Amino acid sequence: MTEAPARLAADPIGVARDQWVDRGWADAAPGMAAVTSIMRAQQIVSARVDAVLKPFGVTFARYEVLMLLTFSRRGSLPMKLIASRLQVHPTSVTNAVDRLVQAGLVTRTTHPDDRRAFIVALTPEGRSLAQEATAALNEQVFGRPELDRDDLESLVSIIARMRSAAGDF
C-alpha cells in the first residue's frame, strides 16, 4: 500500500496567488487561482476515478462511451454522434472504440446508410461491465465527492456558466 503524501504547510495555489499580487498582477490573481484550482481538482478526481476503473480494465474515456451506449435506446450509436455527445475529437472516439472492440465490450459495424460511417453497439459483456463500474464509481467517487450537496450544486452551476461562456452549450 502506498503511503499518503504529507500535507503541505500552506496551500501552494494561495501562495502563488500572493506572488501574483506581489508582482503587480492583482487583477489576474483570482483567475489564476481559480484556473489552477480547477486543474488541481481535475487531477485529484481523475486519480480517484482511474483507481476505481483500473480493475475493470477501462479508462474514463472508454467508460463514457460504454455509458453513452447504455443510455441509448438501442444500445448503439453512430461513432460521429458519440464524438459529438462526449464533446471530443472523432480520433479520440476511434481510439476508445478500438480498445473496447478488442476487449469484447462493443462491436463496430458499417453504417447501413453510409459506408464511410460506423455504428458502435454495446455487447452484453459491455453492458455488464458498465453496470459494475457504475456501481463502484457511485459508491467510491460520485457518492463521496468530499463536498456537501449545497457546495456540489454551487460548483456545478458555476462551472456550467464557465462552460456556457466558452460555447460548450
Secondary structure as the mmCIF struct_conf table of DSSP 4:
data_model
#
loop_
_struct_conf.conf_type_id
_struct_conf.id
_struct_conf.beg_label_comp_id
_struct_conf.beg_label_asym_id
_struct_conf.beg_label_seq_id
_struct_conf.end_label_comp_id
_struct_conf.end_label_asym_id
_struct_conf.end_label_seq_id
HELX_LH_PP_P HELX_LH_PP_P1 THR A 2 LEU A 8
BEND BEND1 ALA A 9 ALA A 10
HELX_RH_AL_P HELX_RH_AL_P1 PRO A 12 ASP A 22
TURN_TY1_P TURN_TY1_P1 ARG A 23 GLY A 24
TURN_TY1_P TURN_TY1_P2 ALA A 26 ALA A 28
HELX_RH_AL_P HELX_RH_AL_P2 ALA A 29 LEU A 53
HELX_RH_3T_P HELX_RH_3T_P1 LYS A 54 PHE A 56
TURN_TY1_P TURN_TY1_P3 GLY A 57 GLY A 57
HELX_RH_AL_P HELX_RH_AL_P3 PHE A 60 PHE A 71
BEND BEND2 SER A 72 GLY A 75
STRN STRN1 SER A 76 PRO A 78
HELX_RH_AL_P HELX_RH_AL_P4 MET A 79 LEU A 86
TURN_TY1_P TURN_TY1_P4 GLN A 87 GLN A 87
BEND BEND3 VAL A 88 VAL A 88
HELX_RH_AL_P HELX_RH_AL_P5 PRO A 90 GLN A 102
TURN_TY1_P TURN_TY1_P5 ALA A 103 GLY A 104
BEND BEND4 LEU A 105 LEU A 105
STRN STRN2 VAL A 106 HIS A 111
TURN_TY1_P TURN_TY1_P6 PRO A 112 ASP A 113
STRN STRN3 ASP A 114 LEU A 122
HELX_RH_AL_P HELX_RH_AL_P6 PRO A 124 LEU A 137
HELX_RH_PI_P HELX_RH_PI_P1 ASN A 138 PHE A 142
TURN_TY1_P TURN_TY1_P7 GLY A 143 GLY A 143
BEND BEND5 GLU A 146 LEU A 147
HELX_RH_AL_P HELX_RH_AL_P7 ARG A 149 ALA A 165
TURN_TY1_P TURN_TY1_P8 ALA A 166 GLY A 167
#
